[in-house]
Amino acid sequence: MSSAVTPLLIATTGLKAYSQIQEGKAEDRMYDAKASDEIMKGRSEAIGYKQQGADVLRNLNENFAAIIARASAGGVDATSGSAATTALFGQAEAAGEYFTAADNAILAENQATIQADQYTMAGDEAKRSARVGALTTLASGAFQYGQL
């Protein structure tokens, strides 16, 4: 009876070990895909923040143009007095918004990189764990074979 069981034991042990390795590779690919998605998400968010910064600068230019036009229409020097003060206030507010948007863009990309690295490490660990599982399966099969 043991001679009939031996090929079956060897085949099932090998098949189980092979499927464990393949499962680990598939899990690694899944984590790699998640890492790539996270990087793309971070870049997309960063682009959004950069667009916010560009919008702030565009609005600042529009405000400057309006201040100059109103001052000139009223016969006021646009580079001095309350017109200049209003322009400087707008410039200070815009600078704060612009740099906040720039910082947010950097943070979005950095956070995405950190998350992607975690996914990559999880995939590597899944692959490593699958190999250990496969070796354990093979060792268990060899032990069972020795018992026959």
C-alpha positions as CSV (number, residue, x, y, z in Angstrom):
1,M,0.0,0.0,0.0
2,S,2.8,2.4,0.8
3,S,4.2,2.1,-2.8
4,A,0.9,3.4,-4.2
5,V,0.7,6.3,-1.7
6,T,4.3,7.4,-2.3
7,P,3.9,9.0,-5.8
8,L,0.6,10.7,-4.6
9,L,2.3,12.0,-1.5
10,I,5.2,13.4,-3.6
11,A,2.9,14.9,-6.2
12,T,0.6,16.6,-3.7
13,T,3.5,17.9,-1.6
14,G,5.2,19.3,-4.6
15,L,2.0,20.8,-6.0
16,K,1.1,22.4,-2.6
17,A,4.6,23.9,-2.3
18,Y,4.4,25.2,-5.9
19,S,1.0,26.8,-5.3
20,Q,2.2,28.5,-2.1
21,I,5.1,30.1,-4.0
22,Q,2.7,31.2,-6.8
23,E,0.3,32.6,-4.3
24,G,3.2,34.6,-2.7
25,K,4.2,35.9,-6.1
26,A,0.6,36.9,-6.9
27,E,0.3,38.7,-3.6
28,D,3.6,40.5,-4.3
29,R,2.3,41.6,-7.7
30,M,-0.9,42.9,-6.0
31,Y,1.1,44.9,-3.6
32,D,3.3,46.3,-6.4
33,A,0.1,47.4,-8.2
34,K,-1.1,49.1,-5.0
35,A,2.3,50.8,-4.7
36,S,2.1,52.1,-8.3
37,D,-1.5,53.3,-7.7
38,E,-0.4,55.1,-4.6
39,I,2.4,56.9,-6.4
40,M,0.0,58.0,-9.2
41,K,-2.5,59.2,-6.5
42,G,0.2,61.2,-4.8
43,R,1.3,62.8,-8.1
44,S,-2.3,63.6,-9.0
45,E,-2.8,65.3,-5.6
46,A,0.4,67.2,-6.0
47,I,-0.7,68.4,-9.5
48,G,-3.9,69.6,-7.9
49,Y,-2.0,71.6,-5.2
50,K,0.3,73.0,-7.9
51,Q,-2.7,74.1,-9.8
52,Q,-4.0,75.8,-6.7
53,G,-0.7,77.7,-6.4
54,A,-1.0,78.7,-10.1
55,D,-4.6,79.9,-9.5
56,V,-3.4,82.0,-6.5
57,L,-0.8,83.7,-8.7
58,R,-3.3,84.3,-11.4
59,N,-5.8,85.8,-8.9
60,L,-3.0,88.0,-7.5
61,N,-2.2,89.3,-11.0
62,E,-5.9,90.0,-11.5
63,N,-6.1,91.9,-8.2
64,F,-3.0,93.9,-9.0
65,A,-4.5,94.9,-12.4
66,A,-7.8,95.9,-10.7
67,I,-6.0,98.0,-8.1
68,I,-3.9,99.7,-10.7
69,A,-6.9,100.3,-12.9
70,R,-9.1,101.7,-10.1
71,A,-6.3,103.9,-8.8
72,S,-5.5,105.2,-12.2
73,A,-9.2,105.9,-12.9
74,G,-9.4,107.8,-9.7
75,G,-6.3,109.8,-10.4
76,V,-4.4,108.1,-7.6
77,D,-0.8,106.9,-7.8
78,A,-1.1,103.1,-7.7
79,T,2.4,102.7,-6.3
80,S,1.9,104.6,-3.1
81,G,-0.6,105.2,-0.3
82,S,-3.7,103.0,0.2
83,A,-3.5,101.5,-3.2
84,A,0.1,100.2,-2.5
85,T,-1.0,99.0,0.9
86,T,-3.9,97.1,-0.5
87,A,-1.6,95.6,-3.1
88,L,1.0,94.6,-0.5
89,F,-1.7,93.0,1.7
90,G,-3.0,91.0,-1.3
91,Q,0.6,90.0,-2.2
92,A,1.2,88.8,1.4
93,E,-2.0,86.7,1.5
94,A,-1.3,85.2,-1.9
95,A,2.2,84.3,-0.9
96,G,0.9,82.4,2.1
97,E,-1.6,80.6,0.0
98,Y,0.9,79.8,-2.7
99,F,3.5,78.4,-0.3
100,T,0.8,76.4,1.5
101,A,-0.2,74.8,-1.8
102,A,3.4,74.1,-2.7
103,D,4.0,72.5,0.7
104,N,0.9,70.4,0.3
105,A,2.1,69.2,-3.1
106,I,5.4,68.0,-1.5
107,L,3.6,66.4,1.4
108,A,1.2,64.5,-1.0
109,E,4.1,63.1,-3.0
110,N,6.1,62.2,0.1
111,Q,3.1,60.5,1.8
112,A,2.4,58.5,-1.4
113,T,6.0,57.4,-1.5
114,I,5.9,56.3,2.1
115,Q,2.7,54.3,1.5
116,A,4.1,52.8,-1.7
117,D,7.2,51.7,0.2
118,Q,5.0,50.0,2.8
119,Y,3.1,48.2,0.1
120,T,6.4,47.1,-1.5
121,M,7.7,45.8,1.8
122,A,4.4,43.9,2.4
123,G,4.7,42.3,-1.1
124,D,8.3,41.3,-0.3
125,E,7.2,39.8,3.0
126,A,4.4,37.9,1.3
127,K,6.8,36.4,-1.2
128,R,9.3,35.5,1.6
129,S,6.5,34.0,3.7
130,A,5.3,31.9,0.8
131,R,8.8,30.5,0.3
132,V,9.1,29.6,3.9
133,G,5.6,28.0,3.7
134,A,6.7,26.0,0.7
135,L,9.9,24.8,2.3
136,T,7.8,23.8,5.4
137,T,5.4,21.9,3.2
138,L,8.3,20.1,1.4
139,A,10.0,19.3,4.8
140,S,6.7,17.9,6.1
141,G,6.2,15.8,2.9
142,A,9.8,14.5,3.3
143,F,9.1,13.6,6.9
144,Q,5.8,11.8,5.9
145,Y,7.7,10.0,3.1
146,G,10.3,8.8,5.7
147,Q,7.5,7.5,7.8
148,L,6.2,5.2,5.0
